[in-house]
Amino acid sequence: MPRIVITDVRAICTAPDGIRLVVVKVETSEPGLYGLGCATFTQRPLAVVAAIEQYLKPFVVGRDPNDIEDIWQAAYVSSYWRNGPVLHNALSGIDMALWDIKGKLANMPLYQLFGGKCRQAAALYAHASGRDFQEVEEDARRYMEMGYRYVRCQVAVPGQSTYGARGDDTGREIWEPSVYCRLVPRLFDYLRSRLGEEVELLHDVHERVPPIQAVQLAKDLEPYRLFFLEDPFAPEDIEYFRILRQQAATPIAMGELFVNPSEYVPLIRDRLIDFIRVHISAIGGLSMARKLAAFCEFFGVRTAWHGPGDVSPVGHAANLHLDLACYNFGIQEQHVFGERTREVFPGCPEIRDGMLWPNDKPGLGVDIDEKLAARYPFPEHPLNGGWAPVRRLDGTVIRP
């Protein structure tokens, strides 16, 4: 059999639902054999495209696509400086595509190459929100009736730009943490008394409060038995996890903004978090995520990969294949793709009864219609996808 080599690498930019997605296509010398990977860093997509096409493409063209680990390690150190989101997303696009090719060569869905299924499908958590407690309850009940057993609940803070809660119509990018920290425990007291004990409730702080207030919030939420409290601290404040662990037993999910192993390895090693929440493409792709999941298993940390709309259907499929194969799977974030996105990406994983199901095609199981993708260019935006600042009343920029 003739030796197969990588012949081309292309970054495909598309936004069928208005969210900037970057997908990498790695083509080979074998007719019809190619792989797809997710490189979506929606706040800096064009920087990722440049890294893929101007730096990593010439680095990998001519290589054997079977040599996934060697290609990853060599590309990782090729820039000397490493562990940044642009490099990692670019590297992820190629890495996932190589795993997709590997599955197609084996004629197996990727989870089989990871050791086979531990479960039939991945449980999802939905996003319920509202302008007040009653609206959040109604939204949560709607998801529960659809078969969801896990629901993240967020409520608007009147007059403020509240993360994750619909109903903010103030038009002001203003945020003050104290009202929020007093409001959230009351929300979960209300929800737990009305929704009962059968549903698992989650909440995302999104790093928006001073660390000591996040510690108090975790303590105040203990009576309501959350499935997890997400991102109580910014990555710059991770030493506070030691204090939090001594103060509260609320399960903690962390990692959405992590890119560097030195950020997450100590938290896992010292058992300071309960769920790892990384954006797989931001840590370098499937090769790194597989190692991270295995490391987490030895310390009782479960997976909860980042899975919003700014992860492409290719990235969601990668999440799912790990979810199916990893013993220490915890939960998967839900995103319902619009009809246009599903047309652009045939084979997108299916949601049924509050769970994400694979299609069992070889590799990642997702394809792309490039002609259709080209009909949905990135939308006009003054910051080209970047986040506008949210400020305190005195004008101070807050995280994130």
C-alpha positions as CSV (number, residue, x, y, z in Angstrom):
1,M,0.0,0.0,0.0
2,P,1.5,3.4,-1.0
3,R,2.5,5.6,1.9
4,I,-0.2,8.2,2.8
5,V,1.0,11.8,3.4
6,I,-0.7,15.1,4.3
7,T,-1.1,17.1,1.1
8,D,-3.0,20.2,2.3
9,V,-4.3,22.0,5.4
10,R,-7.1,24.6,5.1
11,A,-8.9,26.7,7.6
12,I,-12.6,27.0,6.9
13,C,-14.4,30.0,8.4
14,T,-18.2,30.0,8.7
15,A,-20.9,31.4,10.9
16,P,-24.3,29.7,10.0
17,D,-25.8,30.8,13.3
18,G,-23.9,34.1,13.5
19,I,-21.1,32.6,15.7
20,R,-17.6,32.6,14.3
21,L,-16.5,29.0,13.8
22,V,-13.1,27.9,12.5
23,V,-12.8,24.3,11.2
24,V,-9.6,22.8,9.8
25,K,-9.6,20.3,6.9
26,V,-6.5,18.1,6.5
27,E,-6.3,16.4,3.1
28,T,-4.2,13.4,2.3
29,S,-2.7,11.7,-0.8
30,E,-5.3,9.0,-0.4
31,P,-8.2,10.0,-2.7
32,G,-11.3,11.1,-0.6
33,L,-9.5,10.7,2.7
34,Y,-9.5,13.8,4.8
35,G,-10.2,14.8,8.4
36,L,-11.9,17.7,10.2
37,G,-10.9,19.4,13.4
38,C,-12.2,22.3,15.5
39,A,-10.0,25.4,15.9
40,T,-12.7,27.8,17.1
41,F,-11.5,30.7,19.2
42,T,-14.4,32.9,18.3
43,Q,-12.9,36.1,19.9
44,R,-9.7,35.8,17.8
45,P,-10.5,33.6,14.9
46,L,-8.4,35.3,12.2
47,A,-5.3,35.0,14.4
48,V,-5.9,31.2,14.6
49,V,-6.4,31.1,10.8
50,A,-3.0,32.8,10.3
51,A,-1.3,30.4,12.7
52,I,-2.8,27.4,10.8
53,E,-2.1,28.5,7.3
54,Q,1.2,30.4,7.6
55,Y,2.9,28.3,10.3
56,L,1.4,24.9,10.9
57,K,0.5,24.0,7.3
58,P,4.1,24.1,6.0
59,F,5.1,22.2,9.2
60,V,2.9,19.2,8.6
61,V,2.4,18.9,4.8
62,G,4.3,15.8,3.7
63,R,4.0,14.1,7.1
64,D,2.3,10.8,7.6
65,P,-1.1,11.5,9.2
66,N,-0.8,8.4,11.3
67,D,1.9,10.1,13.4
68,I,-0.4,12.0,15.6
69,E,1.6,12.2,18.8
70,D,4.9,13.1,17.1
71,I,3.2,15.8,15.0
72,W,1.6,17.2,18.1
73,Q,4.8,17.3,20.1
74,A,6.8,18.7,17.3
75,A,4.3,21.4,16.4
76,Y,3.9,22.3,20.1
77,V,7.5,23.3,20.5
78,S,8.0,24.7,17.0
79,S,7.1,28.2,18.1
80,Y,9.4,28.0,21.2
81,W,6.9,30.0,23.3
82,R,3.9,27.8,23.8
83,N,0.6,27.3,25.8
84,G,-1.4,30.2,24.3
85,P,-4.9,30.0,23.0
86,V,-4.1,30.9,19.4
87,L,-1.4,28.3,19.0
88,H,-3.4,25.7,20.9
89,N,-6.6,26.2,18.8
90,A,-4.5,26.0,15.6
91,L,-2.9,22.9,16.8
92,S,-6.2,21.4,17.9
93,G,-7.7,21.9,14.4
94,I,-4.9,19.7,12.9
95,D,-4.9,17.3,15.9
96,M,-8.6,16.5,15.8
97,A,-8.5,16.2,12.0
98,L,-5.7,13.6,12.3
99,W,-7.8,11.6,14.8
100,D,-10.7,11.9,12.4
101,I,-8.5,10.4,9.7
102,K,-7.3,7.7,12.0
103,G,-10.9,6.6,12.7
104,K,-11.7,6.6,9.0
105,L,-8.6,4.4,8.3
106,A,-9.7,2.0,11.0
107,N,-13.4,2.2,9.8
108,M,-14.4,2.8,13.4
109,P,-16.0,5.7,15.3
110,L,-13.4,7.4,17.3
111,Y,-14.6,6.3,20.7
112,Q,-13.7,2.7,19.7
113,L,-10.1,3.8,19.3
114,F,-10.2,5.3,22.8
115,G,-11.2,2.0,24.3
116,G,-14.9,1.7,23.5
117,K,-18.1,2.9,25.2
118,C,-18.6,3.3,28.9
119,R,-22.1,4.5,28.2
120,Q,-24.6,4.7,25.4
121,A,-24.9,8.5,25.3
122,A,-23.8,11.6,27.2
123,A,-26.1,13.3,29.7
124,L,-26.4,17.0,29.0
125,Y,-27.2,20.0,31.1
126,A,-29.5,22.7,29.7
127,H,-29.4,26.4,30.2
128,A,-32.4,27.9,32.0
129,S,-32.7,31.6,32.7
130,G,-35.1,34.4,33.2
131,R,-35.8,37.9,34.4
132,D,-37.0,36.6,37.8
133,F,-37.3,33.5,39.9
134,Q,-40.6,32.4,38.3
135,E,-39.3,32.7,34.8
136,V,-36.2,30.6,35.7
137,E,-38.5,28.0,37.2
138,E,-40.7,27.9,34.1
139,D,-37.7,27.5,31.9
140,A,-36.2,24.7,34.0
141,R,-39.5,22.9,34.0
142,R,-39.6,23.1,30.2
143,Y,-36.3,21.3,30.0
144,M,-37.3,18.8,32.6
145,E,-40.3,17.9,30.5
146,M,-38.0,17.3,27.6
147,G,-36.1,14.7,29.6
148,Y,-33.2,16.8,31.0
149,R,-32.1,15.8,34.5
150,Y,-29.5,18.5,34.8
151,V,-30.2,22.2,34.4
152,R,-28.0,25.3,34.8
153,C,-30.0,28.2,36.3
154,Q,-29.2,31.9,35.9
155,V,-31.3,34.9,36.9
156,A,-31.0,38.5,35.8
157,V,-29.9,41.1,38.3
158,P,-32.3,44.1,37.7
159,G,-30.6,47.0,35.9
160,Q,-27.3,45.1,35.3
161,S,-25.7,43.2,32.5
162,T,-26.0,39.7,34.0
163,Y,-24.0,36.8,32.5
164,G,-26.1,33.9,31.2
165,A,-29.5,35.3,31.9
166,R,-32.0,36.4,29.3
167,G,-34.2,39.4,30.1
168,D,-31.5,42.1,30.5
169,D,-32.9,44.9,28.4
170,T,-31.1,47.8,30.1
171,G,-28.6,48.2,27.2
172,R,-25.9,49.0,29.9
173,E,-22.7,47.0,30.3
174,I,-22.7,47.5,34.1
175,W,-22.1,44.9,36.8
176,E,-21.9,45.1,40.6
177,P,-21.3,41.8,42.4
178,S,-22.9,42.2,45.8
179,V,-26.5,42.3,44.8
180,Y,-25.9,39.2,42.6
181,C,-24.2,37.3,45.5
182,R,-27.2,37.9,47.7
183,L,-29.7,37.1,45.0
184,V,-28.3,33.7,43.8
185,P,-28.8,31.8,47.1
186,R,-32.4,33.0,47.2
187,L,-32.9,31.8,43.6
188,F,-31.8,28.3,44.6
189,D,-33.8,28.2,47.7
190,Y,-36.8,29.1,45.5
191,L,-36.0,26.5,42.9
192,R,-35.1,23.6,45.2
193,S,-38.4,24.0,47.1
194,R,-40.4,24.0,43.9
195,L,-38.5,21.6,41.6
196,G,-37.8,19.0,44.2
197,E,-34.8,16.7,44.6
198,E,-35.0,14.8,41.3
199,V,-33.3,17.5,39.2
200,E,-29.6,18.4,39.4
201,L,-29.1,22.1,39.5
202,L,-26.0,24.0,38.3
203,H,-24.9,27.6,38.3
204,D,-22.1,29.6,36.6
205,V,-20.4,32.5,38.4
206,H,-18.3,33.2,35.3
207,E,-15.5,34.7,37.5
208,R,-17.5,37.9,37.9
209,V,-17.1,38.5,41.7
210,P,-14.2,39.2,44.0
211,P,-12.7,35.9,45.3
212,I,-13.8,36.2,48.9
213,Q,-17.4,36.8,47.8
214,A,-17.2,33.7,45.7
215,V,-16.1,31.7,48.8
216,Q,-19.1,33.0,50.7
217,L,-21.4,32.3,47.8
218,A,-20.3,28.6,47.7
219,K,-21.0,28.4,51.4
220,D,-24.4,29.9,51.0
221,L,-25.3,27.5,48.3
222,E,-24.4,24.3,50.2
223,P,-28.0,23.7,51.5
224,Y,-29.3,23.4,47.9
225,R,-26.9,20.6,46.9
226,L,-25.8,21.9,43.5
227,F,-24.4,19.5,41.0
228,F,-21.7,22.0,40.5
229,L,-20.8,25.7,40.9
230,E,-18.8,26.8,37.8
231,D,-15.8,29.2,37.6
232,P,-16.0,30.9,41.0
233,F,-12.6,32.4,40.4
234,A,-10.6,33.8,37.5
235,P,-7.5,31.8,36.4
236,E,-5.4,34.5,38.0
237,D,-7.0,33.7,41.4
238,I,-6.7,29.9,41.5
239,E,-4.9,29.9,44.9
240,Y,-8.3,30.8,46.4
241,F,-9.4,27.2,45.7
242,R,-7.4,26.1,48.8
243,I,-9.4,28.5,50.9
244,L,-12.7,27.5,49.3
245,R,-12.1,23.8,49.8
246,Q,-11.7,24.4,53.6
247,Q,-14.9,26.5,53.7
248,A,-17.5,24.7,51.6
249,A,-18.5,21.3,50.2
250,T,-20.2,22.7,47.1
251,P,-18.9,20.8,44.1
252,I,-16.7,23.0,41.9
253,A,-16.3,23.0,38.1
254,M,-13.4,25.0,36.6
255,G,-11.3,25.4,33.5
256,E,-13.2,27.2,30.7
257,L,-10.3,29.7,30.3
258,F,-7.4,27.4,31.0
259,V,-4.8,26.9,28.3
260,N,-1.7,25.9,30.3
261,P,-1.1,22.6,32.2
262,S,0.4,24.6,35.0
263,E,-3.1,26.1,35.6
264,Y,-5.1,22.9,35.9
265,V,-2.6,20.2,37.0
266,P,-2.2,21.6,40.6
267,L,-6.0,21.9,41.0
268,I,-6.5,18.3,40.0
269,R,-3.5,16.9,41.8
270,D,-4.5,18.6,45.1
271,R,-8.2,17.7,44.7
272,L,-9.3,21.3,44.7
273,I,-11.9,20.9,42.0
274,D,-14.5,18.3,41.1
275,F,-15.1,18.8,37.4
276,I,-12.7,19.9,34.6
277,R,-14.3,22.4,32.2
278,V,-11.7,23.1,29.6
279,H,-12.4,24.1,26.0
280,I,-10.7,21.2,24.3
281,S,-9.4,23.2,21.4
282,A,-7.9,25.8,23.7
283,I,-5.7,23.2,25.4
284,G,-4.5,21.7,22.1
285,G,-7.1,19.2,20.9
286,L,-8.0,15.6,21.5
287,S,-4.5,14.4,22.2
288,M,-4.1,16.6,25.2
289,A,-7.7,16.2,26.3
290,R,-7.4,12.4,26.4
291,K,-4.3,12.7,28.7
292,L,-6.1,15.2,30.9
293,A,-9.1,13.0,31.3
294,A,-7.0,10.0,32.3
295,F,-5.1,12.2,34.8
296,C,-8.3,13.4,36.3
297,E,-9.6,9.9,36.8
298,F,-6.9,9.1,39.3
299,F,-7.9,12.1,41.4
300,G,-11.7,11.7,41.3
301,V,-12.2,14.7,39.0
302,R,-15.0,14.2,36.4
303,T,-15.1,15.7,32.9
304,A,-17.5,18.5,31.9
305,W,-16.0,19.8,28.6
306,H,-16.9,23.3,27.5
307,G,-19.6,23.0,24.9
308,P,-21.4,26.2,24.0
309,G,-22.2,27.6,20.5
310,D,-18.7,28.7,20.0
311,V,-17.6,25.1,19.8
312,S,-18.3,23.9,16.2
313,P,-20.2,20.7,15.6
314,V,-16.8,19.0,14.9
315,G,-15.7,20.1,18.4
316,H,-18.9,18.8,19.9
317,A,-18.4,15.5,18.3
318,A,-14.9,15.4,19.7
319,N,-16.3,16.1,23.2
320,L,-18.9,13.4,22.7
321,H,-16.4,10.7,21.7
322,L,-14.4,11.4,24.9
323,D,-17.6,11.4,26.9
324,L,-18.5,8.0,25.7
325,A,-15.1,6.5,26.3
326,C,-14.0,8.1,29.6
327,Y,-14.9,6.3,32.8
328,N,-14.8,9.6,34.7
329,F,-17.3,11.4,32.5
330,G,-19.4,13.8,34.5
331,I,-21.7,15.9,32.3
332,Q,-21.7,17.6,28.9
333,E,-22.8,21.1,28.2
334,Q,-25.8,21.4,25.8
335,H,-26.0,23.5,22.7
336,V,-28.8,23.2,20.2
337,F,-27.5,24.0,16.8
338,G,-29.7,25.8,14.3
339,E,-31.0,24.3,11.1
340,R,-28.4,26.1,9.0
341,T,-25.5,24.8,11.1
342,R,-26.8,21.3,10.8
343,E,-27.0,21.6,7.1
344,V,-23.5,22.9,6.9
345,F,-22.2,20.1,9.2
346,P,-24.0,16.9,8.3
347,G,-23.6,14.2,10.9
348,C,-23.9,16.6,13.8
349,P,-24.6,14.7,17.1
350,E,-28.2,14.3,18.0
351,I,-30.0,15.4,21.2
352,R,-32.7,13.1,22.5
353,D,-34.2,12.9,26.0
354,G,-31.6,15.3,27.5
355,M,-28.7,13.3,26.1
356,L,-26.2,13.6,23.2
357,W,-26.0,10.6,20.9
358,P,-23.3,9.7,18.3
359,N,-24.0,8.6,14.8
360,D,-21.4,5.7,14.8
361,K,-19.8,6.8,11.5
362,P,-16.1,6.3,11.2
363,G,-13.9,9.0,12.8
364,L,-15.7,11.9,14.4
365,G,-18.7,11.3,12.2
366,V,-19.2,14.9,11.1
367,D,-18.6,16.3,7.6
368,I,-18.8,19.8,6.2
369,D,-20.5,21.2,3.1
370,E,-17.9,23.8,2.1
371,K,-20.0,25.5,-0.6
372,L,-22.8,25.9,1.9
373,A,-20.4,27.1,4.6
374,A,-19.1,29.8,2.3
375,R,-22.6,31.3,2.2
376,Y,-22.3,32.2,5.9
377,P,-19.2,34.5,6.3
378,F,-18.3,36.0,9.6
379,P,-20.8,38.8,10.5
380,E,-19.7,42.4,10.8
381,H,-18.6,43.3,14.3
382,P,-16.7,46.3,15.6
383,L,-14.3,44.0,17.5
384,N,-14.4,41.1,15.0
385,G,-15.7,38.8,17.7
386,G,-14.0,40.3,20.7
387,W,-15.9,40.9,23.9
388,A,-16.8,44.5,24.8
389,P,-15.8,45.4,28.4
390,V,-18.3,45.0,31.3
391,R,-17.6,47.7,34.0
392,R,-18.4,48.4,37.6
393,L,-20.3,51.6,38.3
394,D,-17.0,53.5,38.8
395,G,-15.8,52.4,35.3
396,T,-13.5,49.6,36.4
397,V,-13.3,46.7,33.9
398,I,-14.3,43.4,35.4
399,R,-13.6,39.8,34.4
400,P,-14.3,38.2,32.1
